Amino acid sequence: MYENALAISSLSMNYGKKIVLKDINFFASPFTITAVVGKNGCGKSSLVSCINGERRYFGKISAFGEDLAYKTCRERAKIISVLPQTLPRPHMKVFELVGFGRSPYIKLGQRLSYSDKKIIYDSIERIGISRLADCFVDEISGGEVQKAYLAMILCQNTSILVLDEPTAHMDIAYENEFLELLQILKTKYKKTIITVLHDLNLAVRYADQIAIMDNGKIVISAPTKDILDAEIIEKTFKIRKYVSEGKVFFSA
Amino acid sequence: MTESSSKTKISYSKKIPKMATKYILMSFILIFVFFAALFLGSTYISIKDALNGLFGDSSSTASVIMLHFRLPRVLSAMLAGIGLSISGVLLQSITDNRLASPNIIGVNSGAGLAVIAIMSFFPQLILFTPLAAFLGALATTFIILLISGRIGQTKISVILAGMALTSILNSCISLISLIDTDVVSSYNFFSVGGLSGVSSKQLTIPAILIFISLAVSLLLSSKINLLGLGDGIAASLGVRVKLLRIICIICACASAASVVSFAGLLGFAGLIVPNIARRIVGENIFFKLSASALIGSSLLIFADMLGRIMFAPSEIPVGIVMALIGSPFFLAILLRGNKNV
């Protein structure tokens, strides 16, 4: 068993002359949820695009001990699935969208096999959107679209899921439901989840580990409890922590 | 499995026969207009004589008309329809913009500049006009690839690079036509787009290029579908986004350039046919490509036939008829329901 599902070491990236990520070192343990938090523009989405192989970077990103730079796009897609922040709403049925998750396993010119279709139905059912399978993606709510895409990457059958602000456009009830779903994926389906979150209160409640980013660097990456004890969040975001009914909250 | 998901499975499996019906209907329309265009023309030929001319006695007048005039003409209309339609589908898919077409990204203007330059500066090479048009369009494609590569090669950068290049090329065309007014009337004929005088020999290379582009696009259709979800998701699903976009641009431009080489600047089909196909078969690129090929060829054959017989023995170039019948048809389809326009 590997100690780290995802390991990033000495990662740097720049847009032209502007350095966006500087010497990032970050590790995600298997079957945990890691929340990446930080102020707007600190480089969270750039980190996600590097993990996705969209941007050139310096340094090393490895999954289960294997350097992803030496993997083909298709091999990478069988190890890590990434959901960006903005999700389009194409005019197609949820079933078809979820079926795209099988793309890395289908050769050119091949069609979905019976077992592929079974995996698609299973994924839709696991996320709890069976009733939406025949609906058009552009006709369902924002939260349901997010779940449809989550079913798609579940269908991709990767060990590591990377999500960029998945709860950005959800209301509070949907946010909690969605994060509970991630907990189920972690525990029941043994997924390692790395998610960018803008809400610190949700991060401390649902994540096992937190990585705090500031100005293109990881300030600290540690188990949630250690982060809370070290009072790093208060210093980085200049906010106050208070505890109510045994739960930790942050407020400006 | 729950009851609701079982229902989903049933309704999904019903989709194939419905789609098959649409394809049978589209194929039937194509076969009908193909033969109608063969049998109708300024010279009356009975169906019996026409069939005899096509498959029997090769020395009769009917045979000469059928084999040397009507058949090449109908085949060229069919080829032009396929080429422009698949070019439009590919460009609209990779740019995620339903207004993208070979005209917008400068392919037609590149061909136009090459043709007017030959007419004006090298009139002795007038026979090489189709080749010049093809090379002009292809050169424009590579310039677009170079520019969009330098500025990021995102969806919008290809369109912006194309539009900028189009205005430069159009300015050059206007400049040449101002300096050399003698070429204007010949150039106008080329710029409207027409199929008169096309021979079977002229169609060989364009046909090869168009069918290679169609085959490659159909083979890659499952990957091109993913581009519609955005570069990030496509990359996450194992697509080499930049490479796929380059292949699509090359296929789109090669097929559009092939059409320009024998039919002139017939751009309109590339814009409307993919939109019509989308309304009929949905967003899936495989269906959209194949349906566009059927619809585009039917529409072009029909428009060319109308142009030949409406004011016979005079002819109206297919480009004009296409715009006249295509636009109202397109508007009618849009007005039938404004959803997902």
Interface residues (C-beta under 8 A of the other chain):
Chain A: S49 N52 G53 E54 T72 C73 R74 R76 A77 K78 I80 S81 V82 L83 P84 T86 L87 P88 P90 H91 M92 K93 F95 E96 F100 G101 S103 P104 I106 L108 G109 K117 Y121 I124 E125 S130 R131 A133 D134 D138 Y149 I153 Q156
Chain B: M1 T2 S4 S5 K7 T8 K9 S11 Y12 L219 L220 S222 K223 N225 L226 G228 L229 G230 D231 G232 I233 A235 S236 L237 G238 V239 R240 V241 G282 E283 N284 N340
